[in-house]
Amino acid sequence: MKIIVIGAGIGGLCAGLALRRIGYNVEIFEQVTEIRPAGAAISIWSNGVKCLNYLGLGSKISAIGGKMDSMAYVDGLSGDTLTAFSLQPLYDRVGQRPYPVSRADLQSMLIDEFGRDLIHFGMKLTGIEDDGEQVTATFADGTTANGDLLIGADGAHSFARSYILGEQKPRRYAGYVNWNGLIETDGNLSPPDRWTTFVAEGKRVSLMPVSNGRSYFFFDVPLPAGLPNERGHYHALLQGYFKGWAAPVQALIARLNTATTNRVEIHDLDPFDHWTKGRVALLGDAAHNTAPDLGQGGCMAMEDAVVLAHCLQSHSNGIEDALLRYQTRRAPRTTDLVLRPQEKRRHACDRYRGKCALVRRAQKRDRRHDHAGHRLQYRRRAVRLEHPHLGNQSWHCGT
Ligand SMILES: Cc1cc2nc3c(=O)[nH]c(=O)nc-3n(C[C@H](O)[C@H](O)[C@H](O)COP(=O)(O)OP(=O)(O)OC[C@H]3O[C@@H](n4cnc5c(N)ncnc54)[C@H](O)[C@@H]3O)c2cc1C
């Protein structure tokens, strides 16, 4: 059986490895000529690591993963530790430690394992045809490739998704901006084996150990979408957003290298049920695009890959049936993981808004107006009044 995989991200590469492992001929097509991972690092939680173990990558991931033994929440303003605890009981319970890893290291590990020369780079998928026996993929350069089935692991803006759903589903701004990067580990910022998160004012700053004396850092700040992204302003902006925060946060901001710091407006996509059409199926962010609050998007893509291979290993009732079985096994779990961060944010925003008299008044007024459109307008107006710098930008947090 020949399988076409579109996308050489975490999902496509893991799918390629899992399907090849059960004896199928897999070809991966990737639109870019050189993979540049979006984001500095990623935490591969125990479920994701177990998938990599299954793919025979256990020792390789542990070699490039950071050693995270405990976690702590720290009051961002005072610097007081709110809670700190060992993660060992969790690892004992689930039987696997997680690994925060540099994205570049992870991507290289997966590409090398699949075989760099076996990936067709610079091939952008622009068309899919399924005649019930074979799937034909057409690429931007006019060339085509045939396979018995096609896996769309083509990420958040998936072409394969619009083929399956018949429309491009709009992603939703999650209400916050994330800055992330790598920095030399420094015990004055966070102990080298600890995941530390500073929290206050609805914002957070996090530090996690990755390998080779480096730490992954990120800042999350609730902001409207579409603000200018000027690298040269990162220091000043973060100093402003985190004014008055504890010394380690100030030191981190002063020390970060803006040239290698990423800025991401966080989006997600409402879950949907149809992941397959005939001999075409979605995998990874193409199928479920979640905000990173739970650190599960990449881990879910790894789980998808393993379950897809299980479902295709025997396909007595045909390929279409095997793909439907894959969808049935995966969709409920990933739907839960997309919805959970949305719920969490809604509650956090409600709490934040609760502090604001204007918003409280707007909420009271909400209760007198049962028309949903009016409710939304009052809330947005109240938040704009409280945060005049938002201007006319839309503010999605909890509204
Ligand atoms: C700030 C941030 C932090 C995160 N942290 C974590 C974390 O800690 N843990 C975790 O598990 N997850 C995390 N995630 C989520 C994780 O990054 C994604 O879920 C994961 O990378 C998705 O992998 P993917 O292979 O499905 O998609 P992608 O990585 O987007 O790969 C898709 C590939 O398809 C290619 N492609 C797209 N269109 C076409 C086309 N038409 N033709 C050919 N190729 C195409 C793209 O170039 C790309 O290489 C985080 C996400 C963000 C934004």
The ligand as a MOL file (V3000), in Angstrom:
LIG
                    3D

  0  0  0     0  0            999 V3000
M  V30 BEGIN CTAB
M  V30 COUNTS 53 58 0 0 0
M  V30 BEGIN ATOM
M  V30 1 C 3.2860 28.8600 21.2860 0
M  V30 2 C 2.9660 27.3910 21.1090 0
M  V30 3 C 3.3920 26.4990 22.0610 0
M  V30 4 C 3.0850 25.1370 21.9280 0
M  V30 5 N 3.5090 24.2770 22.8940 0
M  V30 6 C 3.2190 22.9720 22.7810 0
M  V30 7 C 3.6870 22.0520 23.7710 0
M  V30 8 O 4.3510 22.4370 24.7310 0
M  V30 9 N 3.3680 20.7280 23.6140 0
M  V30 10 C 2.6470 20.2740 22.5490 0
M  V30 11 O 2.4090 19.0670 22.4430 0
M  V30 12 N 2.1880 21.1260 21.6100 0
M  V30 13 C 2.4660 22.4470 21.6800 0
M  V30 14 N 2.0350 23.3140 20.7220 0
M  V30 15 C 1.2600 22.7930 19.5760 0
M  V30 16 C 2.1580 22.1370 18.5210 0
M  V30 17 O 3.1690 23.0500 18.1300 0
M  V30 18 C 1.3340 21.7560 17.3010 0
M  V30 19 O 0.1730 21.0910 17.7060 0
M  V30 20 C 2.1390 20.8300 16.3870 0
M  V30 21 O 3.3090 21.4620 15.9620 0
M  V30 22 C 1.2760 20.4410 15.1840 0
M  V30 23 O 2.0320 19.6470 14.3190 0
M  V30 24 P 1.4760 19.3390 12.8820 0
M  V30 25 O 2.4890 18.4500 12.2400 0
M  V30 26 O 0.0800 18.8730 12.9340 0
M  V30 27 O 1.4280 20.7560 12.1450 0
M  V30 28 P 2.6340 21.7070 11.7240 0
M  V30 29 O 3.7580 21.6230 12.6600 0
M  V30 30 O 2.0470 23.0360 11.4500 0
M  V30 31 O 3.1490 21.0750 10.3470 0
M  V30 32 C 2.4030 21.1690 9.1680 0
M  V30 33 C 3.3690 21.0920 7.9980 0
M  V30 34 O 2.6120 21.0490 6.7900 0
M  V30 35 C 3.1940 21.9210 5.8450 0
M  V30 36 N 2.1360 22.3300 4.9050 0
M  V30 37 C 1.1040 23.1700 5.1600 0
M  V30 38 N 0.3440 23.3130 4.0610 0
M  V30 39 C 0.8950 22.5420 3.0940 0
M  V30 40 C 0.5600 22.2840 1.7440 0
M  V30 41 N -0.5040 22.8390 1.1440 0
M  V30 42 N 1.3610 21.4420 1.0360 0
M  V30 43 C 2.4630 20.8610 1.6140 0
M  V30 44 N 2.8190 21.0780 2.8850 0
M  V30 45 C 2.0530 21.9040 3.6300 0
M  V30 46 C 3.7410 23.0700 6.6680 0
M  V30 47 O 4.7580 23.7720 5.9940 0
M  V30 48 C 4.2510 22.3540 7.9010 0
M  V30 49 O 5.6010 21.9520 7.7910 0
M  V30 50 C 2.3260 24.6670 20.8180 0
M  V30 51 C 1.8930 25.5710 19.8590 0
M  V30 52 C 2.2120 26.9260 19.9930 0
M  V30 53 C 1.7310 27.8920 18.9390 0
M  V30 END ATOM
M  V30 BEGIN BOND
M  V30 1 1 1 2
M  V30 2 1 2 3
M  V30 3 2 2 52
M  V30 4 2 3 4
M  V30 5 1 4 5
M  V30 6 1 4 50
M  V30 7 2 5 6
M  V30 8 1 6 7
M  V30 9 1 6 13
M  V30 10 2 7 8
M  V30 11 1 7 9
M  V30 12 1 9 10
M  V30 13 2 10 11
M  V30 14 1 10 12
M  V30 15 2 12 13
M  V30 16 1 13 14
M  V30 17 1 14 15
M  V30 18 1 14 50
M  V30 19 1 15 16
M  V30 20 1 16 17
M  V30 21 1 16 18
M  V30 22 1 18 19
M  V30 23 1 18 20
M  V30 24 1 20 21
M  V30 25 1 20 22
M  V30 26 1 22 23
M  V30 27 1 23 24
M  V30 28 2 24 25
M  V30 29 1 24 26
M  V30 30 1 24 27
M  V30 31 1 27 28
M  V30 32 2 28 29
M  V30 33 1 28 30
M  V30 34 1 28 31
M  V30 35 1 31 32
M  V30 36 1 32 33
M  V30 37 1 33 34
M  V30 38 1 33 48
M  V30 39 1 34 35
M  V30 40 1 35 36
M  V30 41 1 35 46
M  V30 42 1 36 37
M  V30 43 1 36 45
M  V30 44 2 37 38
M  V30 45 1 38 39
M  V30 46 1 39 40
M  V30 47 2 39 45
M  V30 48 1 40 41
M  V30 49 2 40 42
M  V30 50 1 42 43
M  V30 51 2 43 44
M  V30 52 1 44 45
M  V30 53 1 46 47
M  V30 54 1 46 48
M  V30 55 1 48 49
M  V30 56 2 50 51
M  V30 57 1 51 52
M  V30 58 1 52 53
M  V30 END BOND
M  V30 END CTAB
M  END
